[in-house]
Amino acid sequence: MKFHEQVYQVLGEIKEMLIAKNQKYGNSALEPLGVFSKLSAEEGLLVRIDDKLKRIKNGSLEKDDEDVINDLIGYLVLLKIHSNREQSFDELDGSHNWRDIKQKQDLIKMMQADLRDNLY
């Protein structure tokens, strides 16, 4: 098999895995629910990447219970997608820090909920 065919094959497997997991779990990696963890999407992905790298370092490549390499590649692809989204937001208007705006919006929602709870 030629190199470019191998690349297409491996990338096709990663693509299918990511699509299947997205259908199964929703878009939780890029849009975390935030019930227990308050990590941003980027921070959550970096934690997962760290976890996969630690498993590789600890010798998990020899175990059949999990495909650590495919998972790692998948998380890196998700991080790239997230990075592309962030970059496209920043290109809309370089004067805005969209992440700060989102955090402020979330804070306002929490304050509104607290006010409602205290009024009723």
DRENMI-321043 format. One record per atom (N, C-alpha, C): residue in one letter; atom name; y, x, z. Coordinates in pm, whole numbers, padded with zeros to 5 digits, always signed. Layout:
residues N
residu / atome / Y / X / Z
A / CA / Y / X / Z
...
//
This chain:
residues 120
residu / atome / Y / X / Z
M / N / -00117 / +00085 / +00000
M / CA / +00000 / +00000 / +00000
M / C / +00124 / +00090 / +00000
K / N / +00222 / +00055 / -00082
K / CA / +00344 / +00134 / -00091
K / C / +00432 / +00110 / +00031
F / N / +00521 / +00207 / +00055
F / CA / +00608 / +00201 / +00173
F / C / +00687 / +00071 / +00179
H / N / +00752 / +00034 / +00069
H / CA / +00836 / -00086 / +00072
H / C / +00752 / -00211 / +00100
E / N / +00627 / -00212 / +00056
E / CA / +00539 / -00325 / +00084
E / C / +00504 / -00330 / +00233
Q / N / +00484 / -00213 / +00292
Q / CA / +00457 / -00207 / +00436
Q / C / +00578 / -00257 / +00515
V / N / +00697 / -00217 / +00471
V / CA / +00819 / -00263 / +00539
V / C / +00829 / -00415 / +00531
Y / N / +00809 / -00471 / +00413
Y / CA / +00814 / -00616 / +00398
Y / C / +00710 / -00686 / +00484
Q / N / +00591 / -00628 / +00492
Q / CA / +00484 / -00687 / +00570
Q / C / +00520 / -00690 / +00719
V / N / +00562 / -00575 / +00771
V / CA / +00597 / -00567 / +00913
V / C / +00716 / -00657 / +00945
L / N / +00819 / -00653 / +00861
L / CA / +00936 / -00737 / +00887
L / C / +00901 / -00885 / +00875
G / N / +00809 / -00917 / +00787
G / CA / +00763 / -01056 / +00776
G / C / +00693 / -01102 / +00903
E / N / +00612 / -01015 / +00962
E / CA / +00545 / -01048 / +01088
E / C / +00647 / -01070 / +01200
I / N / +00747 / -00984 / +01207
I / CA / +00851 / -00997 / +01309
I / C / +00928 / -01127 / +01288
K / N / +00962 / -01155 / +01162
K / CA / +01035 / -01278 / +01130
K / C / +00956 / -01401 / +01175
E / N / +00827 / -01405 / +01143
E / CA / +00744 / -01519 / +01181
E / C / +00734 / -01532 / +01333
M / N / +00721 / -01419 / +01403
M / CA / +00714 / -01421 / +01549
M / C / +00843 / -01478 / +01608
L / N / +00958 / -01430 / +01558
L / CA / +01086 / -01476 / +01611
L / C / +01108 / -01625 / +01585
I / N / +01074 / -01669 / +01467
I / CA / +01091 / -01812 / +01434
I / C / +00999 / -01897 / +01520
A / N / +00874 / -01854 / +01537
A / CA / +00779 / -01929 / +01619
A / C / +00826 / -01937 / +01765
K / N / +00873 / -01824 / +01819
K / CA / +00920 / -01825 / +01958
K / C / +01046 / -01908 / +01972
N / N / +01133 / -01906 / +01871
N / CA / +01254 / -01987 / +01877
N / C / +01219 / -02136 / +01876
Q / N / +01119 / -02173 / +01797
Q / CA / +01075 / -02313 / +01794
Q / C / +01011 / -02352 / +01927
K / N / +00938 / -02259 / +01987
K / CA / +00867 / -02287 / +02113
K / C / +00962 / -02292 / +02233
Y / N / +01055 / -02196 / +02240
Y / CA / +01141 / -02183 / +02358
Y / C / +01285 / -02225 / +02335
G / N / +01320 / -02264 / +02214
G / CA / +01459 / -02292 / +02183
G / C / +01535 / -02162 / +02164
N / N / +01663 / -02172 / +02162
N / CA / +01746 / -02054 / +02135
N / C / +01789 / -01988 / +02266
S / N / +01696 / -01981 / +02361
S / CA / +01729 / -01936 / +02497
S / C / +01773 / -01791 / +02505
A / N / +01731 / -01706 / +02413
A / CA / +01772 / -01565 / +02419
A / C / +01919 / -01550 / +02382
L / N / +01965 / -01625 / +02285
L / CA / +02103 / -01615 / +02240
L / C / +02195 / -01716 / +02308
E / N / +02137 / -01822 / +02363
E / CA / +02215 / -01924 / +02434
E / C / +02143 / -01956 / +02565
P / N / +02149 / -01863 / +02662
P / CA / +02075 / -01883 / +02786
P / C / +02122 / -02007 / +02863
L / N / +02028 / -02072 / +02928
L / CA / +02058 / -02193 / +03002
L / C / +02143 / -02164 / +03125
G / N / +02115 / -02056 / +03194
G / CA / +02197 / -02013 / +03306
G / C / +02176 / -02092 / +03434
V / N / +02059 / -02149 / +03454
V / CA / +02034 / -02223 / +03577
V / C / +02021 / -02128 / +03695
F / N / +01936 / -02028 / +03683
F / CA / +01916 / -01933 / +03792
F / C / +01988 / -01801 / +03766
S / N / +01988 / -01756 / +03643
S / CA / +02053 / -01629 / +03608
S / C / +02187 / -01657 / +03543
K / N / +02285 / -01580 / +03578
K / CA / +02418 / -01594 / +03519
K / C / +02446 / -01481 / +03419
L / N / +02339 / -01412 / +03374
L / CA / +02357 / -01306 / +03277
L / C / +02402 / -01364 / +03143
S / N / +02486 / -01290 / +03074
S / CA / +02524 / -01329 / +02939
S / C / +02403 / -01309 / +02847
A / N / +02413 / -01361 / +02727
A / CA / +02305 / -01343 / +02630
A / C / +02279 / -01195 / +02606
E / N / +02386 / -01118 / +02590
E / CA / +02371 / -00975 / +02565
E / C / +02304 / -00905 / +02683
E / N / +02350 / -00934 / +02803
E / CA / +02290 / -00870 / +02921
E / C / +02144 / -00908 / +02937
G / N / +02111 / -01034 / +02911
G / CA / +01973 / -01080 / +02920
G / C / +01883 / -01008 / +02820
L / N / +01933 / -00991 / +02698
L / CA / +01856 / -00919 / +02597
L / C / +01837 / -00774 / +02636
L / N / +01940 / -00711 / +02691
L / CA / +01929 / -00572 / +02733
L / C / +01828 / -00555 / +02846
V / N / +01822 / -00652 / +02938
V / CA / +01721 / -00648 / +03045
V / C / +01582 / -00656 / +02986
R / N / +01562 / -00747 / +02890
R / CA / +01430 / -00761 / +02827
R / C / +01391 / -00635 / +02751
I / N / +01489 / -00573 / +02684
I / CA / +01462 / -00448 / +02612
I / C / +01423 / -00339 / +02710
D / N / +01497 / -00330 / +02821
D / CA / +01461 / -00232 / +02925
D / C / +01319 / -00253 / +02975
D / N / +01282 / -00380 / +02996
D / CA / +01148 / -00412 / +03043
D / C / +01042 / -00364 / +02944
K / N / +01064 / -00390 / +02816
K / CA / +00966 / -00347 / +02714
K / C / +00958 / -00195 / +02707
L / N / +01072 / -00127 / +02717
L / CA / +01071 / +00020 / +02714
L / C / +00997 / +00076 / +02835
K / N / +01013 / +00012 / +02950
K / CA / +00942 / +00057 / +03070
K / C / +00791 / +00038 / +03052
R / N / +00752 / -00072 / +02991
R / CA / +00609 / -00095 / +02967
R / C / +00552 / +00010 / +02873
I / N / +00629 / +00046 / +02772
I / CA / +00583 / +00152 / +02680
I / C / +00572 / +00283 / +02757
K / N / +00673 / +00315 / +02837
K / CA / +00671 / +00439 / +02915
K / C / +00552 / +00443 / +03010
N / N / +00515 / +00328 / +03065
N / CA / +00404 / +00321 / +03161
N / C / +00267 / +00307 / +03094
G / N / +00263 / +00319 / +02962
G / CA / +00134 / +00322 / +02895
G / C / +00082 / +00188 / +02847
S / N / +00166 / +00088 / +02833
S / CA / +00119 / -00044 / +02790
S / C / +00079 / -00051 / +02644
L / N / +00104 / +00052 / +02569
L / CA / +00066 / +00049 / +02427
L / C / -00085 / +00043 / +02409
E / N / -00160 / +00092 / +02507
E / CA / -00305 / +00092 / +02496
E / C / -00368 / -00041 / +02538
K / N / -00289 / -00129 / +02598
K / CA / -00343 / -00256 / +02646
K / C / -00334 / -00361 / +02536
D / N / -00431 / -00450 / +02532
D / CA / -00435 / -00554 / +02429
D / C / -00371 / -00685 / +02474
D / N / -00318 / -00690 / +02596
D / CA / -00268 / -00816 / +02649
D / C / -00134 / -00859 / +02590
E / N / -00065 / -00768 / +02525
E / CA / +00068 / -00801 / +02477
E / C / +00106 / -00703 / +02367
D / N / +00178 / -00751 / +02268
D / CA / +00225 / -00663 / +02162
D / C / +00366 / -00618 / +02197
V / N / +00374 / -00513 / +02277
V / CA / +00501 / -00465 / +02330
V / C / +00594 / -00419 / +02219
I / N / +00540 / -00353 / +02117
I / CA / +00625 / -00302 / +02009
I / C / +00688 / -00417 / +01932
N / N / +00609 / -00518 / +01894
N / CA / +00667 / -00633 / +01823
N / C / +00770 / -00704 / +01909
D / N / +00741 / -00719 / +02038
D / CA / +00838 / -00783 / +02127
D / C / +00968 / -00702 / +02134
L / N / +00955 / -00571 / +02145
L / CA / +01073 / -00485 / +02150
L / C / +01155 / -00497 / +02022
I / N / +01088 / -00491 / +01908
I / CA / +01158 / -00506 / +01780
I / C / +01225 / -00643 / +01773
G / N / +01155 / -00745 / +01819
G / CA / +01212 / -00880 / +01820
G / C / +01339 / -00888 / +01903
Y / N / +01337 / -00830 / +02023
Y / CA / +01456 / -00830 / +02108
Y / C / +01570 / -00750 / +02044
L / N / +01537 / -00641 / +01977
L / CA / +01641 / -00564 / +01909
L / C / +01703 / -00644 / +01794
V / N / +01620 / -00720 / +01723
V / CA / +01672 / -00807 / +01617
V / C / +01764 / -00913 / +01677
L / N / +01722 / -00973 / +01789
L / CA / +01807 / -01073 / +01855
L / C / +01938 / -01011 / +01901
L / N / +01934 / -00889 / +01952
L / CA / +02056 / -00820 / +01993
L / C / +02147 / -00796 / +01873
K / N / +02089 / -00762 / +01759
K / CA / +02167 / -00744 / +01636
K / C / +02231 / -00875 / +01593
I / N / +02156 / -00985 / +01600
I / CA / +02211 / -01117 / +01565
I / C / +02326 / -01150 / +01658
H / N / +02306 / -01127 / +01788
H / CA / +02412 / -01152 / +01886
H / C / +02535 / -01067 / +01856
S / N / +02513 / -00940 / +01826
S / CA / +02624 / -00849 / +01794
S / C / +02699 / -00896 / +01670
N / N / +02626 / -00940 / +01569
N / CA / +02690 / -00992 / +01447
N / C / +02773 / -01116 / +01477
R / N / +02723 / -01203 / +01564
R / CA / +02798 / -01323 / +01602
R / C / +02926 / -01286 / +01674
E / N / +02916 / -01194 / +01770
E / CA / +03033 / -01151 / +01845
E / C / +03135 / -01088 / +01752
Q / N / +03090 / -01006 / +01658
Q / CA / +03181 / -00940 / +01565
Q / C / +03250 / -01044 / +01477
S / N / +03178 / -01146 / +01433
S / CA / +03240 / -01247 / +01347
S / C / +03343 / -01327 / +01425
F / N / +03319 / -01351 / +01556
F / CA / +03419 / -01419 / +01638
F / C / +03544 / -01333 / +01651
D / N / +03527 / -01204 / +01675
D / CA / +03640 / -01114 / +01691
D / C / +03720 / -01101 / +01562
E / N / +03654 / -01113 / +01448
E / CA / +03724 / -01102 / +01321
E / C / +03810 / -01224 / +01292
L / N / +03781 / -01338 / +01358
L / CA / +03863 / -01456 / +01336
L / C / +04007 / -01431 / +01377
D / N / +04021 / -01365 / +01491
D / CA / +04154 / -01335 / +01541
D / C / +04141 / -01219 / +01638
G / N / +04180 / -01101 / +01595
G / CA / +04163 / -00981 / +01675
G / C / +04235 / -00985 / +01809
S / N / +04327 / -01079 / +01827
S / CA / +04402 / -01084 / +01953
S / C / +04325 / -01156 / +02062
H / N / +04216 / -01220 / +02028
H / CA / +04139 / -01296 / +02127
H / C / +04014 / -01220 / +02168
N / N / +03985 / -01226 / +02294
N / CA / +03856 / -01176 / +02343
N / C / +03771 / -01299 / +02369
W / N / +03687 / -01335 / +02276
W / CA / +03613 / -01461 / +02280
W / C / +03521 / -01470 / +02401
R / N / +03468 / -01358 / +02445
R / CA / +03380 / -01359 / +02563
R / C / +03459 / -01402 / +02687
D / N / +03582 / -01350 / +02702
D / CA / +03666 / -01388 / +02816
D / C / +03701 / -01537 / +02810
I / N / +03729 / -01586 / +02690
I / CA / +03762 / -01727 / +02675
I / C / +03643 / -01813 / +02718
K / N / +03523 / -01777 / +02676
K / CA / +03403 / -01852 / +02714
K / C / +03383 / -01850 / +02865
Q / N / +03403 / -01735 / +02927
Q / CA / +03389 / -01725 / +03073
Q / C / +03491 / -01813 / +03144
K / N / +03613 / -01817 / +03093
K / CA / +03718 / -01902 / +03152
K / C / +03684 / -02050 / +03134
Q / N / +03631 / -02085 / +03018
Q / CA / +03590 / -02224 / +02995
Q / C / +03480 / -02264 / +03094
D / N / +03384 / -02175 / +03115
D / CA / +03276 / -02203 / +03210
D / C / +03331 / -02219 / +03352
L / N / +03426 / -02135 / +03390
L / CA / +03486 / -02143 / +03522
L / C / +03560 / -02276 / +03539
I / N / +03632 / -02318 / +03438
I / CA / +03703 / -02446 / +03443
I / C / +03604 / -02561 / +03461
K / N / +03494 / -02558 / +03388
K / CA / +03392 / -02663 / +03402
K / C / +03337 / -02667 / +03544
M / N / +03312 / -02550 / +03603
M / CA / +03261 / -02545 / +03740
M / C / +03364 / -02601 / +03838
M / N / +03491 / -02567 / +03818
M / CA / +03597 / -02616 / +03906
M / C / +03611 / -02768 / +03893
Q / N / +03601 / -02820 / +03771
Q / CA / +03608 / -02964 / +03750
Q / C / +03493 / -03034 / +03820
A / N / +03374 / -02977 / +03812
A / CA / +03258 / -03036 / +03879
A / C / +03278 / -03035 / +04031
D / N / +03331 / -02926 / +04085
D / CA / +03358 / -02919 / +04229
D / C / +03460 / -03024 / +04270
L / N / +03564 / -03041 / +04191
L / CA / +03665 / -03143 / +04221
L / C / +03605 / -03283 / +04220
R / N / +03523 / -03311 / +04121
R / CA / +03457 / -03443 / +04114
R / C / +03370 / -03466 / +04236
D / N / +03294 / -03364 / +04275
D / CA / +03206 / -03375 / +04390
D / C / +03284 / -03400 / +04518
N / N / +03398 / -03337 / +04531
N / CA / +03480 / -03352 / +04652
N / C / +03559 / -03481 / +04656
L / N / +03585 / -03540 / +04539
L / CA / +03660 / -03666 / +04534
L / C / +03573 / -03787 / +04562
Y / N / +03445 / -03775 / +04530
Y / CA / +03356 / -03892 / +04542
Y / C / +03265 / -03876 / +04655
//
